[in-house]
Amino acid sequence: MNKAVGLVQVAPKQCELQEFSLPTLEEGAVLVRVEANGLCASDIDAYNGIDSYWDGRQRILGHEIVGVIEDMGAKTKIRDSFNVGDRVAVNPFVICGMCTACLRGDQQGCNGTRVRLRYGAVPTEVEPALWGGYATHVYIPPSGILYRVPDGIGALDATLWNPISGGYEWAVVRGGIQPGQKVLILGPGQRGLASIFAIRHAGADQVVVTGLSRDQYKLDLAMELGADATINVEKENLIERAKELTGGAGFDVVIDTTPHATQPLVDALEVVARTGTIVAIGIKNRPLDGFPIDQLLMKRVRLQGWVGQSNDSFQRALDLIGSERFPVHKLRTHVFGLDELGTAIDVLGGVNTTEKAVNVVITPTWA
């Protein structure tokens, strides 16, 4: 095959298949044949054309990419350990590795590249066009970061590396979870549920997940994945239930994964332990009026805001999947082909209310 096929976004909610020439690879560059691409909430915004990257130019969406190395340019030092045929996961960001943000581990803050390169967001007019996972192939430049998928792990399970890495970044790295601590996850989305694995791996004594009545299937799944308890905040009093579960002490770490809703962040202050930590990762898209800052001060709570994951957390997530200690496959509920992207978006976003979605995957090889 001397051509790549990509599902190109030409307008909000409108994509079409287009052919592209396979690139000639320079030293250190890699061509990955895409096997699977996980979806997240940001993909819904991108598909609808309301994400911060969209400027009207055509692009191939998809940033949670797993595939097999099909071709490589002349090897460089960072490519020495990789070979054609290796299954790999692709870091969503292409960074310079030398600017201040990169040196402190803030990949999303990189400002050392001429064009901001984030898979699923780069216009196809930027050569060689293959910058998204909804395609048969994706191009990895010499500075792109790859992670080898552990032997014996299939492409579908490997796509879970991205949401699980969030658990490491938010709970373990930013939340500072220590063995024996009690952790509350606000929101049972795929990233909230995937965090259970990392939190358990870190040695937490108690993991509790909250949700709404419509999330009951996700709360049930949380128990299967290793949670100790769940709280339906529409049927139970969150604050009273938190006191009951923690003996009145509160949770050592509270992770707010809920998008848009601001009340969970206020609730987090009520249920976090004195000198505890709140990690806010759910994008609200609005200011938070009436935030009880004095309560934050008096309880001496640490409030950590964070978006994205670090290189270390990505690697830890793949190591966890490779250990096969946790039932990560239970997160996956749907797999769709490229021609079913619109349906996949509706399922993940809850527009299709007959489907119970958690982890949704797009793959060009699915039949």
TORVEXLUM-105192 format. One record per residue: x, y, z of N, C-alpha, C in turn; residue in three letters. Coordinates in pm, whole numbers, padded with zeros to 5 digits, always signed. Layout:
BEGIN
XYZXYZXYZALA ...
END
This chain:
BEGIN
+00085-00120+00000+00000+00000+00000+00088+00124+00000MET +00077+00207-00104+00159+00327-00112+00081+00454-00084ASN -00038+00437-00034-00121+00550+00004-00175+00530+00145LYS -00196+00641+00214-00264+00639+00343-00404+00695+00323ALA -00496+00649+00405-00633+00700+00400-00664+00764+00536VAL -00712+00886+00533-00747+00955+00656-00889+01004+00653GLY -00955+01004+00769-01089+01058+00781-01073+01206+00816LEU -01092+01291+00719-01059+01433+00731-01182+01513+00770VAL -01167+01595+00874-01275+01686+00912-01271+01807+00820GLN -01380+01828+00748-01389+01941+00655-01479+02051+00709VAL -01559+02019+00809-01648+02115+00874-01695+02052+01004ALA -01754+02130+01095-01808+02070+01216-01905+01957+01184PRO -01883+01842+01247-01968+01724+01231-01967+01668+01089LYS -01866+01705+01011-01860+01657+00872-01718+01611+00840GLN -01703+01482+00808-01574+01424+00776-01585+01345+00646CYS -01473+01334+00575-01471+01256+00452-01336+01185+00440GLU -01339+01069+00376-01216+00993+00355-01136+01056+00242LEU -01006+01075+00265-00917+01129+00164-00790+01045+00160GLN -00727+01040+00044-00601+00968+00030-00482+01063+00039GLU -00372+01012+00095-00250+01090+00109-00130+01003+00072PHE -00029+01064+00016+00093+00990-00014+00167+00960+00115SER +00225+00841+00121+00308+00808+00236+00437+00889+00230LEU +00482+00943+00341+00597+01033+00338+00729+00959+00323PRO +00827+01029+00268+00964+00982+00273+01019+01019+00411THR +01073+00922+00482+01109+00942+00622+01253+00989+00637LEU +01269+01102+00707+01401+01152+00737+01458+01078+00858GLU +01581+01106+00892+01646+01041+01006+01563+01062+01133GLU +01532+00952+01201+01457+00960+01327+01307+00961+01313GLY +01256+00975+01192+01112+00976+01170+01058+00834+01162ALA +00929+00818+01192+00866+00686+01196+00728+00694+01132VAL +00689+00589+01063+00553+00576+01011+00485+00464+01086LEU +00374+00495+01151+00298+00398+01230+00168+00364+01158VAL +00144+00236+01141+00015+00190+01089-00082+00183+01206ARG -00186+00264+01200-00279+00278+01312-00364+00152+01326VAL -00373+00104+01450-00460-00010+01481-00584+00033+01558GLU -00570+00128+01646-00682+00169+01730-00657+00308+01785ALA -00766+00377+01813-00758+00513+01865-00872+00534+01964ASN -00837+00559+02091-00938+00582+02193-01002+00719+02180GLY -01126+00730+02224-01198+00857+02224-01206+00913+02365LEU -01208+01046+02376-01233+01110+02505-01325+01229+02481CYS -01360+01298+02588-01456+01409+02577-01405+01519+02484ALA -01274+01539+02478-01221+01643+02390-01247+01610+02244SER -01259+01480+02212-01289+01441+02075-01431+01483+02036ASP -01520+01486+02132-01657+01531+02104-01656+01678+02066ILE -01584+01760+02145-01574+01903+02113-01507+01924+01977ASP -01402+01845+01950-01333+01859+01822-01425+01824+01706ALA -01498+01715+01717-01590+01674+01613-01695+01782+01587TYR -01739+01848+01694-01839+01954+01683-01778+02088+01642ASN -01646+02092+01631-01579+02215+01588-01576+02325+01690GLY -01581+02289+01820-01581+02392+01925-01459+02383+02015ILE -01359+02304+01974-01237+02295+02053-01146+02414+02024ASP -01049+02437+02110-00963+02555+02097-00868+02548+01978SER -00849+02430+01920-00757+02415+01807-00821+02445+01672TYR -00951+02432+01662-01019+02440+01533-01016+02581+01477TRP -00963+02595+01355-00960+02726+01289-01022+02719+01150ASP -01096+02613+01124-01163+02600+00996-01086+02523+00891GLY -00958+02497+00916-00879+02421+00819-00899+02271+00839ARG -00889+02197+00730-00910+02053+00735-00805+01986+00822GLN -00847+01881+00892-00756+01808+00981-00807+01666+01000ARG -00716+01578+01042-00752+01441+01079-00755+01437+01232ILE -00870+01404+01287-00884+01400+01433-00823+01272+01489LEU -00818+01263+01623-00771+01144+01691-00633+01162+01752GLY -00622+01143+01885-00494+01166+01952-00454+01056+02050HIS -00537+00954+02070-00502+00845+02161-00464+00723+02075GLU -00347+00727+02017-00312+00640+01905-00226+00521+01948ILE -00264+00404+01899-00185+00282+01914-00172+00219+01775VAL -00053+00173+01743-00034+00109+01613+00098+00035+01606GLY +00132-00009+01487+00254-00087+01464+00348-00006+01374VAL +00476-00004+01409+00574+00065+01325+00585-00006+01191ILE +00553+00067+01084+00558+00010+00950+00686+00047+00877GLU +00739+00164+00908+00861+00208+00840+00934+00307+00930ASP +01066+00313+00913+01148+00403+00994+01255+00467+00906MET +01287+00593+00937+01403+00655+00877+01529+00602+00944GLY +01644+00651+00903+01768+00611+00968+01757+00634+01118ALA +01805+00538+01196+01785+00545+01341+01869+00655+01405LYS +01809+00717+01507+01879+00809+01594+01887+00744+01731THR +01952+00812+01826+01970+00753+01958+01836+00720+02024LYS +01737+00810+02011+01609+00784+02077+01527+00677+02007ILE +01568+00637+01886+01497+00531+01815+01570+00397+01821ARG +01683+00391+01888+01764+00269+01889+01688+00146+01935ASP +01597+00165+02031+01528+00050+02091+01402+00010+02014SER +01370+00082+01907+01249+00053+01830+01284-00014+01697PHE +01191-00099+01652+01211-00169+01525+01079-00179+01451ASN +01088-00196+01320+00968-00220+01240+00896-00343+01296VAL +00764-00332+01312+00685-00442+01369+00649-00423+01514GLY +00714-00328+01582+00683-00303+01722+00547-00236+01735ASP +00468-00280+01831+00344-00210+01864+00378-00096+01959ARG +00328+00024+01929+00364+00142+02006+00241+00228+02035VAL +00253+00308+02140+00158+00414+02169+00227+00546+02138ALA +00149+00645+02095+00204+00772+02049+00169+00883+02146VAL +00271+00953+02197+00245+01069+02282+00165+01171+02201ASN +00055+01224+02258-00030+01315+02181+00038+01444+02136PRO +00145+01483+02205+00212+01609+02174+00351+01584+02116PHE +00386+01662+02015+00522+01664+01963+00588+01788+02022VAL +00690+01768+02102+00751+01879+02175+00895+01902+02130ILE +00947+02018+02167+01085+02047+02130+01183+01984+02227CYS +01142+01966+02353+01228+01905+02453+01332+01998+02511GLY +01333+02124+02469+01439+02214+02513+01389+02344+02576MET +01263+02380+02555+01212+02505+02612+01190+02489+02761CYS +01161+02599+02829+01144+02596+02974+01032+02502+03016THR +00919+02505+02941+00806+02418+02976+00845+02271+02963ALA +00911+02236+02854+00951+02096+02833+01046+02049+02943CYS +01139+02133+02981+01238+02095+03080+01177+02073+03218LEU +01062+02135+03243+00996+02112+03372+00886+02007+03362ARG +00876+01940+03246+00782+01831+03230+00643+01872+03186GLY +00625+01998+03147+00494+02048+03104+00486+02041+02952ASP +00455+01922+02900+00454+01902+02755+00352+01989+02685GLN +00237+02009+02747+00133+02089+02683+00170+02236+02677GLN +00267+02278+02756+00308+02417+02755+00424+02445+02662GLY +00466+02346+02584+00581+02363+02494+00557+02480+02398CYS +00656+02568+02391+00646+02681+02297+00768+02688+02206ASN +00836+02575+02192+00959+02573+02113+00941+02519+01972GLY +00817+02489+01930+00793+02442+01795+00724+02551+01713THR +00756+02557+01585+00700+02661+01499+00547+02646+01488ARG +00502+02524+01473+00359+02494+01470+00329+02408+01592VAL +00222+02438+01665+00189+02358+01781+00138+02222+01734ARG +00216+02119+01761+00187+01987+01707+00122+01900+01813LEU -00007+01884+01800-00083+01794+01886-00166+01707+01794ARG -00148+01576+01803-00220+01486+01713-00370+01510+01723TYR -00436+01509+01608-00578+01535+01603-00613+01681+01588GLY -00510+01769+01582-00536+01913+01576-00462+01985+01465ALA -00364+01920+01403-00279+01986+01303-00347+01982+01166VAL -00357+02095+01097-00418+02096+00963-00343+02003+00867PRO -00417+01943+00775-00355+01852+00678-00262+01926+00582THR -00272+02058+00576-00182+02134+00489-00040+02137+00544GLU -00023+02099+00671+00111+02087+00730+00164+01949+00691VAL +00268+01945+00610+00322+01819+00562+00373+01731+00676GLU +00354+01599+00666+00296+01524+00553+00148+01493+00571PRO +00075+01575+00644-00071+01567+00659-00120+01462+00759ALA -00041+01357+00783-00087+01244+00865-00064+01271+01014LEU -00146+01363+01067-00129+01407+01206-00247+01367+01294TRP -00321+01264+01259-00434+01224+01340-00456+01074+01337GLY -00520+01023+01442-00537+00880+01458-00651+00819+01379GLY -00742+00901+01325-00851+00846+01245-00801+00829+01102TYR -00706+00742+01088-00641+00720+00959-00575+00584+00960ALA -00531+00541+00843-00460+00414+00835-00316+00428+00883THR -00260+00548+00873-00121+00571+00911-00107+00707+00980HIS -00007+00717+01064+00025+00844+01128+00176+00864+01123VAL +00216+00989+01101+00357+01024+01088+00411+01069+01224TYR +00529+01018+01260+00596+01057+01384+00727+01127+01347ILE +00740+01255+01374+00864+01325+01341+00978+01282+01433PRO +01101+01323+01403+01216+01280+01483+01203+01310+01633PRO +01132+01417+01666+01117+01453+01808+00991+01394+01871SER +00909+01321+01792+00789+01259+01848+00823+01148+01946GLY +00740+01132+02047+00768+01035+02154+00682+00911+02136ILE +00746+00795+02135+00678+00667+02125+00703+00585+02251LEU +00607+00497+02282+00620+00406+02394+00591+00265+02343TYR +00678+00171+02373+00654+00035+02329+00544-00029+02415ARG +00448-00090+02348+00342-00162+02418+00400-00295+02466VAL +00378-00334+02591+00432-00461+02642+00388-00581+02558PRO +00474-00679+02549+00444-00800+02474+00316-00865+02525ASP +00236-00915+02433+00115-00986+02470-00006-00897+02490GLY +00010-00765+02482-00102-00672+02501-00153-00629+02364ILE -00282-00653+02339-00342-00618+02211-00366-00469+02198GLY -00395-00427+02075-00412-00285+02047-00529-00223+02123ALA -00640-00296+02134-00758-00240+02201-00730-00212+02349LEU -00670-00308+02418-00635-00284+02558-00530-00175+02570ASP -00439-00169+02474-00331-00069+02482-00385+00073+02473ALA -00499+00094+02405-00553+00230+02395-00590+00287+02531THR -00605+00201+02630-00641+00247+02764-00524+00312+02837LEU -00406+00309+02774-00289+00371+02836-00313+00520+02864TRP -00389+00587+02775-00408+00730+02792-00496+00764+02913ASN -00617+00708+02924-00697+00738+03044-00634+00688+03174PRO -00567+00572+03171-00503+00522+03293-00388+00612+03334ILE -00316+00668+03236-00207+00759+03270-00258+00882+03343SER -00384+00921+03314-00443+01031+03388-00453+01001+03536GLY -00488+00877+03569-00495+00838+03709-00361+00854+03779GLY -00254+00813+03712-00121+00830+03771-00087+00978+03788TYR -00113+01055+03683-00073+01196+03688-00150+01272+03795GLU -00283+01253+03796-00366+01333+03884-00364+01283+04028TRP -00374+01153+04046-00385+01099+04181-00250+01078+04246ALA -00158+01017+04172-00031+00977+04232+00071+01092+04228VAL +00092+01149+04109+00193+01254+04097+00145+01385+04158VAL +00028+01433+04115-00021+01562+04164-00091+01551+04298ARG -00162+01440+04319-00232+01422+04447-00142+01373+04558GLY -00029+01313+04520+00066+01266+04621+00014+01155+04708GLY -00068+01067+04652-00128+00959+04731-00019+00873+04794ILE -00042+00842+04922+00048+00756+04998-00027+00628+05037GLN +00045+00518+05059-00021+00395+05103-00106+00419+05227PRO -00226+00362+05226-00315+00373+05342-00409+00491+05338GLY -00397+00579+05240-00482+00697+05236-00618+00667+05175GLN -00711+00761+05195-00847+00750+05144-00866+00851+05031LYS -00924+00803+04919-00933+00884+04798-01077+00887+04748VAL -01123+01007+04709-01256+01023+04651-01241+01072+04507LEU -01307+01003+04414-01308+01043+04273-01446+01099+04242ILE -01453+01228+04208-01578+01291+04171-01598+01274+04020LEU -01695+01192+03982-01723+01169+03841-01678+01032+03793GLY -01772+00952+03735-01740+00816+03691-01718+00802+03541PRO -01661+00906+03479-01627+00893+03338-01512+00796+03322GLY -01470+00771+03198-01367+00669+03176-01237+00707+03246GLN -01205+00836+03256-01082+00874+03323-01095+00863+03475ARG -01212+00894+03527-01233+00874+03670-01224+00727+03706GLY -01288+00643+03625-01284+00499+03652-01144+00442+03630LEU -01075+00489+03526-00940+00439+03500-00844+00477+03613ALA -00875+00585+03683-00790+00628+03795-00788+00525+03907SER -00893+00444+03916-00899+00344+04022-00777+00253+04018ILE -00735+00214+03898-00621+00123+03886-00494+00185+03942PHE -00466+00309+03902-00345+00376+03949-00348+00400+04099ALA -00465+00435+04150-00478+00462+04294-00458+00335+04374ILE -00514+00226+04327-00494+00098+04393-00346+00056+04386ARG -00286+00079+04270-00146+00043+04252-00057+00122+04348HIS -00099+00244+04381-00022+00329+04472-00042+00290+04618ALA -00136+00200+04646-00153+00150+04782-00258+00220+04866GLY -00352+00292+04802-00458+00359+04878-00540+00256+04954ALA -00587+00295+05071-00665+00205+05155-00812+00204+05117ASP -00860+00318+05064-01001+00329+05030-01018+00416+04905GLN -01100+00367+04811-01132+00442+04689-01283+00449+04676VAL -01336+00572+04663-01479+00594+04652-01505+00677+04527VAL -01613+00645+04453-01646+00714+04329-01788+00769+04338VAL -01807+00893+04291-01941+00953+04291-01997+00958+04149THR -02130+00972+04141-02194+00986+04012-02340+01023+04029GLY -02411+01035+03916-02552+01067+03914-02634+00940+03890LEU -02763+00952+03896-02849+00835+03876-02830+00775+03737SER -02811+00861+03638-02791+00808+03502-02658+00736+03487ARG -02570+00752+03586-02439+00688+03583-02436+00556+03659ASP -02552+00501+03695-02552+00386+03782-02472+00270+03726GLN -02477+00249+03595-02399+00139+03537-02249+00164+03552TYR -02210+00290+03551-02069+00323+03572-02029+00304+03719LYS -02121+00337+03809-02093+00316+03952-02083+00166+03981LEU -02168+00088+03916-02157-00058+03933-02023-00108+03880ASP -01981-00053+03767-01853-00092+03710-01738-00051+03802LEU -01750+00063+03867-01645+00108+03959-01618+00004+04066ALA -01722-00059+04115-01705-00163+04216-01632-00284+04158MET -01661-00317+04032-01592-00429+03968-01444-00398+03946GLU -01413-00271+03929-01275-00231+03899-01189-00214+04024LEU -01253-00217+04142-01174-00209+04265-01213-00100+04362GLY -01320-00024+04335-01366+00077+04431-01425+00008+04554ALA -01415+00075+04668-01472+00022+04792-01617+00062+04811ASP -01654+00177+04753-01791+00226+04768-01818+00328+04659ALA -01946+00351+04632-01988+00456+04538-02094+00541+04606THR -02110+00663+04556-02211+00755+04610-02291+00812+04495ILE -02420+00787+04494-02511+00850+04399-02552+00983+04462ASN -02497+01093+04412-02517+01222+04476-02658+01276+04460VAL -02739+01213+04373-02879+01253+04359-02969+01180+04457GLU -02920+01070+04513-02999+00993+04608-02941+00994+04749LYS -02814+01029+04760-02747+01029+04890-02686+01166+04916GLU -02674+01202+05043-02608+01326+05082-02458+01303+05079ASN -02390+01369+04987-02247+01346+04969-02168+01373+05096LEU -02197+01482+05162-02119+01520+05280-02139+01421+05394ILE -02264+01383+05416-02292+01287+05524-02231+01150+05493GLU -02243+01111+05367-02187+00980+05328-02034+00980+05339ARG -01972+01092+05305-01827+01103+05317-01783+01092+05462ALA -01857+01154+05552-01825+01145+05696-01837+01000+05743LYS -01942+00934+05695-01965+00795+05735-01850+00705+05688GLU -01808+00725+05563-01705+00638+05505-01565+00663+05562LEU -01541+00786+05608-01407+00821+05657-01400+00839+05808THR -01508+00804+05876-01508+00823+06021-01502+00969+06061GLY -01550+01057+05973-01553+01200+06002-01426+01274+05966GLY -01322+01201+05926-01193+01266+05900-01185+01330+05762ALA -01265+01284+05668-01257+01334+05532-01157+01255+05449GLY -01156+01280+05319-01069+01208+05227-00934+01280+05216PHE -00828+01203+05213-00694+01262+05202-00674+01330+05068ASP -00729+01270+04963-00719+01326+04828-00855+01319+04761VAL -00897+01430+04700-01022+01435+04624-00987+01478+04483VAL -01032+01399+04383-01003+01429+04244-01133+01465+04173ILE -01144+01588+04125-01265+01632+04056-01246+01617+03906ASP -01309+01514+03849-01298+01488+03705-01420+01538+03628THR -01517+01596+03697-01644+01632+03633-01628+01750+03537THR -01677+01739+03414-01671+01852+03321-01788+01947+03344PRO -01763+02075+03322-01865+02180+03320-01924+02212+03458HIS -01967+02113+03535-02030+02139+03664-01931+02197+03764ALA -01971+02303+03834-01883+02368+03931-01910+02327+04075THR -02030+02278+04104-02065+02241+04242-01972+02133+04298GLN -01930+02033+04218-01840+01931+04274-01712+01989+04334PRO -01661+02098+04279-01539+02156+04334-01566+02218+04470LEU -01684+02276+04486-01724+02329+04617-01744+02215+04715VAL -01808+02108+04669-01830+01991+04754-01698+01930+04798ASP -01600+01934+04709-01470+01875+04742-01411+01938+04867ALA -01430+02068+04883-01379+02136+05002-01447+02087+05129LEU -01571+02046+05118-01646+01998+05234-01598+01860+05278GLU -01557+01778+05183-01529+01638+05216-01380+01605+05223VAL -01294+01698+05185-01151+01672+05193-01105+01685+05337VAL -01007+01606+05374-00953+01611+05511-00874+01739+05533ALA -00859+01777+05657-00774+01891+05690-00631+01861+05641ARG -00570+01957+05576-00438+01947+05512-00438+01849+05395THR -00557+01811+05347-00566+01721+05232-00543+01793+05101GLY -00561+01721+04990-00535+01774+04857-00656+01755+04766THR -00689+01861+04694-00791+01854+04588-00720+01872+04454ILE -00743+01778+04362-00687+01789+04228-00804+01815+04132VAL -00803+01932+04068-00910+01970+03976-00863+01950+03833ALA -00926+01855+03762-00887+01829+03624-01005+01840+03527ILE -01127+01855+03580-01244+01868+03494-01259+02011+03443GLY -01256+02029+03312-01269+02161+03252-01412+02212+03273ILE -01426+02334+03325-01558+02387+03357-01613+02480+03250LYS -01526+02546+03175-01568+02641+03071-01652+02756+03127ASN -01630+02789+03253-01704+02899+03315-01633+02937+03445ARG -01650+03061+03491-01591+03098+03621-01670+03036+03735PRO -01606+03023+03849-01672+02966+03967-01699+03077+04067LEU -01824+03124+04070-01863+03229+04163-01888+03171+04302ASP -01858+03249+04403-01889+03209+04540-01803+03098+04594GLY -01682+03079+04539-01594+02973+04590-01552+03007+04733PHE -01570+02913+04828-01542+02939+04971-01392+02937+05001PRO -01324+03041+04959-01179+03045+04973-01135+03038+05119ILE -01214+03095+05210-01176+03092+05352-01172+02949+05405ASP -01263+02865+05356-01263+02725+05398-01136+02655+05349GLN -01093+02690+05228-00968+02636+05175-00851+02673+05266LEU -00851+02799+05311-00742+02847+05394-00746+02784+05534LEU -00863+02782+05593-00874+02733+05731-00844+02584+05743MET -00879+02508+05640-00851+02364+05643-00710+02334+05592LYS -00641+02439+05548-00504+02425+05496-00498+02322+05383ARG -00594+02333+05293-00606+02239+05181-00520+02285+05065VAL -00459+02191+04999-00382+02218+04877-00472+02195+04757ARG -00488+02296+04672-00570+02286+04551-00478+02286+04431LEU -00478+02175+04358-00390+02158+04243-00472+02146+04115GLN -00452+02240+04024-00515+02230+03894-00420+02166+03794GLY -00474+02081+03705-00386+02014+03610-00465+01965+03489TRP -00404+01976+03375-00461+01920+03252-00352+01840+03183VAL -00384+01719+03140-00287+01639+03067-00201+01551+03156GLY -00108+01482+03094-00024+01385+03162+00122+01404+03124GLN +00209+01354+03208+00352+01364+03184+00404+01237+03116SER +00524+01246+03065+00589+01132+03002+00597+01013+03098ASN +00631+01040+03223+00643+00933+03322+00510+00862+03346ASP +00402+00939+03352+00271+00878+03375+00225+00793+03257SER +00257+00837+03135+00225+00755+03019+00296+00619+03028PHE +00423+00621+03064+00499+00497+03072+00446+00408+03185GLN +00414+00468+03297+00362+00390+03410+00230+00321+03372ARG +00147+00390+03295+00019+00331+03256+00040+00208+03168ALA +00132+00215+03075+00161+00099+02991+00220-00016+03073LEU +00304+00018+03171+00359-00086+03258+00248-00154+03337ASP +00151-00076+03384+00039-00133+03460-00041-00227+03370LEU -00073-00183+03248-00148-00268+03156-00069-00396+03129ILE +00061-00382+03109+00144-00498+03081+00153-00596+03196GLY +00134-00548+03318+00141-00637+03435+00022-00732+03440SER -00088-00696+03373-00211-00775+03370-00265-00804+03510GLU -00236-00716+03603-00286-00730+03740-00428-00676+03756ARG -00469-00591+03663-00597-00524+03677-00685-00552+03555PHE -00817-00559+03575-00908-00591+03463-00937-00469+03375PRO -00833-00417+03310-00850-00294+03233-00949-00311+03119VAL -00960-00431+03065-01049-00455+02951-01195-00426+02983HIS -01230-00429+03112-01369-00404+03150-01413-00261+03123LYS -01317-00170+03104-01352-00032+03072-01406-00018+02930LEU -01361-00105+02841-01397-00091+02700-01538-00143+02675ARG -01621-00056+02619-01760-00094+02594-01795-00097+02446THR -01724-00020+02362-01761-00011+02220-01637+00001+02132HIS -01645-00060+02014-01544-00044+01910-01616-00014+01779VAL -01572+00092+01709-01634+00133+01583-01527+00150+01476PHE -01569+00137+01350-01480+00164+01238-01478+00312+01204GLY -01386+00351+01115-01375+00491+01074-01506+00545+01018LEU -01579+00461+00946-01702+00507+00883-01816+00524+00984ASP -01790+00494+01111-01894+00505+01213-01860+00610+01317GLU -01773+00705+01281-01727+00804+01379-01842+00882+01440LEU -01936+00928+01358-02049+01004+01410-02128+00926+01514GLY -02150+00798+01487-02219+00711+01583-02138+00697+01711THR -02007+00678+01697-01920+00664+01813-01924+00788+01901ALA -01923+00905+01838-01929+01032+01913-02060+01042+01989ILE -02171+01006+01924-02303+01010+01989-02310+00913+02107ASP -02250+00795+02091-02251+00697+02198-02169+00745+02317VAL -02049+00795+02291-01964+00843+02400-02026+00964+02470LEU -02085+01053+02391-02141+01175+02448-02278+01159+02512GLY -02336+01040+02503-02465+01016+02566-02583+01060+02483GLY -02560+01105+02358-02671+01140+02269-02753+01016+02240VAL -02685+00905+02217-02750+00775+02201-02771+00717+02340ASN -02890+00735+02394-02917+00697+02534-02941+00548+02553THR -02949+00473+02444-02972+00328+02458-02842+00253+02483THR -02727+00319+02461-02598+00255+02479-02534+00300+02611GLU -02466+00208+02677-02398+00238+02803-02248+00242+02776LYS -02199+00361+02750-02061+00376+02706-01968+00416+02819ALA -01848+00363+02815-01739+00408+02902-01619+00438+02814VAL -01551+00334+02766-01438+00353+02676-01480+00314+02535ASN -01464+00407+02442-01502+00387+02303-01377+00398+02217VAL -01363+00306+02122-01242+00298+02039-01280+00305+01891VAL -01199+00378+01816-01211+00383+01670-01093+00307+01612ILE -01119+00221+01513-01010+00147+01449-01037+00131+01300THR -00936+00157+01217-00955+00137+01072-00955-00010+01033PRO -00918-00099+01124-00909-00241+01091-01026-00321+01145THR -01119-00253+01211-01231-00326+01271-01329-00373+01163TRP -01374-00497+01174-01470-00550+01077-01580-00625+01149ALA 
END
